[in-house]
Amino acid sequence: ASSVSGLARPTVDALRAKILHHLEYTLAKDAGHSSRYDWRMATSFAIRDEMLKPWFAATRQTYDTGAKRVYYLSMEFLIGRLLEDAMINLGLHETIAAALAAEGQTLSDIIEDEPDAALGNGGLGRLAACFLESMATVGVPAHGYGIRYEHGLFRQRFEGGQQVETPEDWLSQPHPWEFARPEAAYIVGFKGHSELRRGKSVWVPGETVKASAYDTPVVGWQGKWASTLRLWAGLPTTQFDLERFNNGDYTAAAAPEALARTLSRVLYPDDTTPAGKELRLKQEYFMTSAALQDILRRYQSQFSTLADLPKHVAIQLNDTHPAIAGPELMRLLMDQHDMGWDEAQTVARATLGYTNHTLLPEALERWSTYLMGSVLPRHMEIIQRIDEDHAKAHKRPPSVGIVQHNEVKMGDLAFIMSHKVNGVSALHSELVKETVFHDLHKLHPDRITNETNGVTPRRWMRLSNPALSTLLDETIGEGWTRDLDHLKTLEPFAQDAAFREKFAAAKRANKVALAGWVQDTMGIDINPDAMFDIQIKRLHEYKRQLLNCFETIALWHNMRQTPDAGWTPRVKFFGGKSAPGYFVAKEIIHLINDVARTINADPVTGHLLKVVYPPNYNVSMAQRLIPAADLSEQISTAGKEASGTGNMKLTLNGALTIGTLDGANVEIRDLVGADNFFLFGLTADGVEKRRKNINHAREAIEDSQNLRDVLQMIVEGRFSPEEPDRYHGLVDRAWHHDHYLVAADFDSYWEAQRAADALYRTPQDWNRKAILNVARSGFFSSDRTIRGYMADIWDVPSALKD
Ligand SMILES: CCc1ccc([C@H](C)CC(=O)N[C@@H]2O[C@H](CO)[C@@H](O)[C@H](O)[C@H]2O)cc1
C-alpha cells in the first residue's frame, strides 16, 4: 500500500533527540528542570513534526490532482486528547514510550496531563471528530470547519450530589496541536441593512468582526493521509481605540476586542433545546460565513468557473446549526461573484448535504424572522425568496414552508437547500421520512438517504483497549484496525475455550484498572468480578437514566430482603452532564447521587451492589470506562435516540447490550444476533400507541409491585433523609407526566436485567456472546460510514490507491 509520505519511522534515539531539542529550543527548558507540562509539550512537538509529512503530502497531492474536496461544517468537534491518538496513528507509541523512559519520564503520566479539547456537547460533536479521523484514514481530501471556543463544555462537579458547572479553560495552557493561520482571515458582517444598487441587493453590515484561522492536522491510520481541522477565532476589525483609552474610557477602548471575542468565547452547552440566543445565531453565521469564504478562495485558486463548484466541492452540514450556509453561499455567489439567482441556488443545492441528528421537536432550530431579519437582513431576503421559489415549484401542503408563524425553520431551509438529506441510523432515517420531514419527503421522494453512524476503531479500540487489541492482533492479525470487517474472522474463536479465557482476562484486566481508578479518585471500593453495568451519555429524559435508577433501587430493595439468594454482584456506573438550564435532568442527577450514597453505605448489600457516578464525564473518561464494561445500557424510549454511538463503542469493546429497539440498537441487534442482545420495551410504534392512553403510567405502576415500592421509597425520602420531600415533584411526574414511558417499560426492563444476571453467572456463555458481539460489529466503523457518504452524497473517491 503506497502512503503519500511513505517515509521510514524515526527510531527511539531520533525521537529522544527530537524531544530534547524541543525542550531546549522550543520551550527553553533544560531537561533537568522540566515539569510534566514541559515534557508533554516537547513530546507533542516531536510528534507534531512527524504529522507534518503526511499532512503536507496530502495537501500537495490534493492541489496537484485537483481532487474533489469535502468540507464538514460543524459547531462542535468533541476531540478529546490528541497526543496518544497521533502516536497510535503514526505507529510511534512504543518508540515514544521508550524515548521518554530513557529520560526517566512515564508516557502515561504525560498523556494524562493533556486537557481534553471539549469543543462539543455529546454525540453530534464526537461523531464529527470520528469522521475527521476516518476521512484521514480512508483518504478523503477533507477539511473540518468549526469554532475555536476559548471555553469548551463546562466542567461538572457534584456538590451535595448536585451538578455544579465551572468554566472549562483548555487554552489556559498553549495548545500544541494548532497552527495559527493569521493569513487566513475573513471579515464577517452582522446587522445593518441591505439596499438596492443598480438593481442589485447590496448588504451594508452594521458591525463586523474578523474570523482568524487555527489549523490542526488530523492524521489517519499509519499516517498515509491527513485531514485539516480549521477553527475560527473572533478578532476585532477595528484597531484598539487609543484615543478613547487616552481619554480614560478603557472599556469603550477595549469594546471591539471584547465583542469580537464573544463570538468564539464559549460553546453553548445545550444538546437538545436551542438557547435561541442572538449570540448563538451570530456564532453559527460567523463559523459558516468564514468557512464558505475560505472554501471559495481556495476553489478560485484552483478553478475559474464557479458554476462547476459542485464538481469539485462537497459541503456537509452537521445538523441545522450551519444551515445558514444555503443563503450565505447564494449571497457570496450572487453579491460577490455576480452569479444569477437561479444558477446560484442550483449550484448551492448541488454542493450542500444536510445530516439530521434528532427528531425531538424542541431540538429543531427555529429563529424568529425578527431576529434573523435584524442580525442577517440580506439573508432574510434570500430565505424569503427561496421559500417563494419552492412554493411556486411545488404544490405544497400548508405545513411545508421555511418561513412560518414569524419563524425561520432551519430544518426546512437545510432540506430545501441540500441535494441530499440523511438520518444517522436505519430506523431514524425512516422516522425522519415519516415525521419531521414527512411532507417534504413526499415532494422530494429521493432526497432522504441513510448513513448509519460509526466510530473510529483507532481511538475506541486500539488506543482505549490495548489488552483486547493485542489479543485481536495475535488471533486475527492487525488488519482490523484499518478494515474492521476483519473482525468477522474472530467468530470461530467464540467456540474456543482457550480464547474465551484470554478474552475474559483482557476484560478483567481493564476492570481491575478501572476499580483502581475509582478507588483513587472516589474512594469507593468495587469488586472487579461484579458485572460492570454502564450508562454513559448526556443526561436527558428520553435517554431514561431515571429508568436505570428506578431498577437500581428495586434491585437493592430485593437484595436487602434476600441477600443470600445468589444475586449477581453489580456495579452500576453512570456518567453524563446535564445542560445547565435543564432542571429535570439535574434533579435526576441529584437522585442518582442520593441513591448511590445510600446504597454504597449499606453493609447488607455492600458486596452485592455499588453505584458509581464519577463527575465530569468526557471523552477521556469514556476511553477509561468503555473497555471495562460488561453491560451497555441503551435504554432510550424507542423512536427518540437518532442513533447512539456509545452503543457501538461498548459493543466493539465486548460489552453485551441491554436496550430498546431504538436508533442503531436495531442494527446492532440484527448484526450480533437477537440471542446476543438483551432486548426489552415498547417499539417506536408501540410507544405512539401507548401514549394515546393518558393513564399509561398509573396503570403500569399499579401493575408493578416493584415499581410501586421504588416510588414509595423515593417519595418517603429514603434517599434524602435530610429533605424527605425532595423528590415529590419527580415522583408526581412519574405518575402523571411520564412522557418517556419509564413506567410502561419498567417490568420488561427488570426481566431483561434479571436475564443478564443469570447469563453473567455462566461466564463461558457470557464470553461466547461477548466475543460474537465483537466479531459481528465491524459494520460500526466510521470508515464504513464515511465510505457511505463518499458514495451516496459527496461522490468523492479515495485519494489512496490500495
Ligand atoms: C441547538 C441545540 C442542539 C445542540 C445539539 C444537538 C444535537 C443534534 C444533539 C446530538 O448530539 N444528537 C445526537 O447525535 C448523535 C450523532 O448522530 C446520535 O448518535 C444521537 O442519537 C443523537 O442524540 C441538538 C440541538
The ligand as a Tripos MOL2 file, in Angstrom:
@<TRIPOS>MOLECULE
LIG
   25    26     1     0     0
SMALL
NO_CHARGES

@<TRIPOS>ATOM
      1 C1        -29.1030   23.7830   19.2620 C.3       1 LIG1
      2 C2        -29.1180   22.8170   20.4030 C.3       1 LIG1
      3 C3        -28.7050   21.4480   19.9430 C.ar      1 LIG1
      4 C4        -27.3640   21.0710   20.0190 C.ar      1 LIG1
      5 C5        -27.0160   19.7880   19.6070 C.ar      1 LIG1
      6 C6        -27.9820   18.9460   19.1160 C.ar      1 LIG1
      7 C7        -27.5350   17.5970   18.6400 C.3       1 LIG1
      8 C8        -28.2280   17.2140   17.4030 C.3       1 LIG1
      9 C9        -27.7820   16.5960   19.6620 C.3       1 LIG1
     10 C10       -26.9830   15.3600   19.3990 C.2       1 LIG1
     11 O1        -25.8460   15.2770   19.7600 O.2       1 LIG1
     12 N1        -27.6320   14.3670   18.7820 N.am      1 LIG1
     13 C11       -27.0450   13.0530   18.7800 C.3       1 LIG1
     14 O2        -26.2940   12.8910   17.5740 O.3       1 LIG1
     15 C12       -25.6240   11.6330   17.5710 C.3       1 LIG1
     16 C13       -24.7370   11.5940   16.3250 C.3       1 LIG1
     17 O3        -25.5080   11.4080   15.1870 O.3       1 LIG1
     18 C14       -26.6110   10.4720   17.6320 C.3       1 LIG1
     19 O4        -25.9040    9.2640   17.6910 O.3       1 LIG1
     20 C15       -27.5230   10.6040   18.8390 C.3       1 LIG1
     21 O5        -28.5190    9.6180   18.8010 O.3       1 LIG1
     22 C16       -28.1550   11.9850   18.8610 C.3       1 LIG1
     23 O6        -28.8960   12.2090   20.0550 O.3       1 LIG1
     24 C17       -29.3030   19.3020   19.0290 C.ar      1 LIG1
     25 C18       -29.6620   20.5910   19.4510 C.ar      1 LIG1
@<TRIPOS>BOND
     1     1     2 1
     2     2     3 1
     3     3     4 ar
     4     3    25 ar
     5     4     5 ar
     6     5     6 ar
     7     6     7 1
     8     6    24 ar
     9     7     8 1
    10     7     9 1
    11     9    10 1
    12    10    11 2
    13    10    12 1
    14    12    13 1
    15    13    14 1
    16    13    22 1
    17    14    15 1
    18    15    16 1
    19    15    18 1
    20    16    17 1
    21    18    19 1
    22    18    20 1
    23    20    21 1
    24    20    22 1
    25    22    23 1
    26    24    25 ar
@<TRIPOS>SUBSTRUCTURE
     1 LIG1         1 GROUP 0 **** ****
